[in-house]
Amino acid sequence: MSDHDRELARAFDSQAARFERAPVQSDPVSLARLLRLAQFPADALVLDAGCGPGLVARVILESGCRVLGVDLSHEMVERARKRCHAFGDRARFIEGSLHDASVAALGPFDASISRYVLHQVIDPRAFLARQTALVRSGGIVVVSDHLADPNPDRANLHHAIEVGRDRTHARNLTAGAIVDLMAAVGLVDLQMSEESFFLDSDEWFDRGSPTESKTTIRDLLLSAPPIRGFAPTALESGSIRIDCVRLIARGVKP
């Protein structure tokens, strides 16, 4: 395991309880839309790459598919197992890396999905290439993540705020960059859809692994220009609303 992966595992072990309650993670409407756009075939064996506490896995299982979830965090995997226990051997969860041989041994998969994972990995192309390698010919790869502004200066400001709030943050990408990566690893019949969502800055900060104080991050948010995918607004209540954009992209392995 790389140093970055070890840091991710430690961070998400500590974040797990807050993470699974976070509105952006647990919202049933957005989970249902993700599944609808994924268009997994009946009884598909789906690889949930970076499965977290099993929120996505449970929705997939409820649709009649089977799931193998993989996550670096021990605490996340334990919560996923508990959440999906009722599905018996249709649900399996492994603590480890997507690149582990134990994952490949349980494939090939009919589909692979990752949600809010790509911005945490150092090499997103390698991550997508591994997802693609693990699915069969004709299999589906789905990526969902929140996006960066195409303006480099604003994207860099967004990045600085994200890193201040979470030391494990790697980099947000634009929608175009994600779709380009999917094409680069050989996926075809690419489809994409964007949707808006918002964060409460206090809830968002409190479940992070910060390198800066909440006051510092709040000041950065309040002084930021409108950033596409990460636009802060001060509310009369004193809280800060952050309007975001996420991508759901789907491709097929030839």
ZIVEN-V882979 format. One record per pair of residues at least 6 apart in sequence whose C-alpha atoms are under 6 Angstrom apart, sorted by the first residue. I is the first residue (numbers start at 0). J is the second residue. D is the distance in whole Angstrom. If there is no record, write none. Layout:
i->I j->J d->D
i->I j->J d->D
This chain:
i->7 j->167 d->6
i->8 j->71 d->5
i->8 j->72 d->4
i->11 j->72 d->6
i->12 j->72 d->6
i->12 j->74 d->5
i->14 j->206 d->6
i->15 j->75 d->6
i->17 j->206 d->6
i->42 j->63 d->6
i->42 j->64 d->4
i->43 j->64 d->5
i->43 j->109 d->6
i->44 j->65 d->5
i->44 j->66 d->6
i->44 j->108 d->5
i->44 j->109 d->5
i->45 j->66 d->5
i->45 j->108 d->6
i->45 j->109 d->6
i->45 j->110 d->5
i->45 j->111 d->5
i->46 j->66 d->6
i->46 j->67 d->5
i->46 j->68 d->6
i->46 j->111 d->4
i->47 j->68 d->5
i->47 j->111 d->6
i->47 j->112 d->5
i->48 j->69 d->5
i->48 j->113 d->5
i->49 j->69 d->5
i->49 j->70 d->5
i->50 j->68 d->5
i->50 j->69 d->6
i->50 j->70 d->6
i->51 j->75 d->5
i->52 j->75 d->5
i->52 j->78 d->5
i->52 j->79 d->4
i->53 j->79 d->4
i->57 j->83 d->6
i->65 j->89 d->5
i->66 j->90 d->5
i->67 j->91 d->5
i->67 j->92 d->6
i->68 j->92 d->5
i->69 j->92 d->6
i->69 j->93 d->5
i->69 j->94 d->6
i->70 j->94 d->5
i->70 j->95 d->6
i->71 j->94 d->5
i->71 j->95 d->5
i->71 j->96 d->6
i->73 j->94 d->6
i->107 j->133 d->6
i->107 j->134 d->5
i->107 j->135 d->5
i->108 j->134 d->4
i->108 j->135 d->6
i->109 j->134 d->6
i->109 j->135 d->6
i->109 j->138 d->5
i->110 j->134 d->6
i->110 j->138 d->5
i->110 j->139 d->4
i->110 j->140 d->6
i->111 j->140 d->5
i->112 j->140 d->6
i->112 j->141 d->5
i->112 j->142 d->6
i->113 j->142 d->5
i->114 j->143 d->5
i->114 j->144 d->6
i->115 j->144 d->5
i->117 j->123 d->6
i->118 j->169 d->6
i->118 j->170 d->5
i->118 j->171 d->5
i->119 j->168 d->5
i->119 j->169 d->5
i->120 j->169 d->6
i->121 j->169 d->6
i->124 j->180 d->6
i->128 j->184 d->5
i->136 j->252 d->5
i->136 j->253 d->5
i->137 j->251 d->6
i->137 j->252 d->5
i->137 j->253 d->6
i->138 j->251 d->6
i->138 j->252 d->5
i->139 j->250 d->6
i->139 j->251 d->5
i->140 j->249 d->6
i->140 j->250 d->5
i->141 j->248 d->6
i->141 j->249 d->4
i->142 j->247 d->6
i->142 j->248 d->5
i->143 j->246 d->5
i->143 j->247 d->4
i->144 j->245 d->5
i->144 j->246 d->6
i->145 j->244 d->6
i->145 j->245 d->4
i->146 j->171 d->6
i->146 j->172 d->6
i->146 j->173 d->5
i->146 j->228 d->5
i->146 j->244 d->6
i->146 j->245 d->6
i->147 j->154 d->6
i->147 j->171 d->5
i->147 j->172 d->5
i->147 j->173 d->5
i->147 j->228 d->6
i->148 j->154 d->5
i->148 j->227 d->5
i->162 j->168 d->6
i->163 j->209 d->5
i->163 j->210 d->5
i->163 j->211 d->5
i->164 j->204 d->6
i->164 j->207 d->6
i->164 j->209 d->4
i->165 j->207 d->5
i->165 j->208 d->4
i->165 j->209 d->5
i->166 j->208 d->6
i->166 j->209 d->6
i->166 j->210 d->6
i->186 j->250 d->5
i->186 j->251 d->5
i->186 j->252 d->5
i->187 j->250 d->6
i->187 j->251 d->5
i->188 j->250 d->6
i->188 j->251 d->6
i->189 j->249 d->6
i->189 j->250 d->5
i->190 j->248 d->6
i->190 j->249 d->5
i->191 j->247 d->6
i->191 j->248 d->4
i->192 j->246 d->6
i->192 j->247 d->5
i->193 j->245 d->6
i->193 j->246 d->5
i->194 j->244 d->6
i->194 j->245 d->6
i->195 j->243 d->6
i->195 j->244 d->4
i->196 j->243 d->5
i->197 j->241 d->5
i->197 j->242 d->4
i->197 j->243 d->5
i->198 j->240 d->6
i->198 j->241 d->5
i->199 j->240 d->5
i->200 j->239 d->5
i->220 j->231 d->6
i->228 j->243 d->4
i->228 j->244 d->4
i->229 j->241 d->6
i->229 j->242 d->6
i->229 j->243 d->5
i->230 j->241 d->5
i->230 j->242 d->5
i->231 j->240 d->6
i->231 j->241 d->4
i->232 j->239 d->6
i->232 j->240 d->5
i->233 j->239 d->5
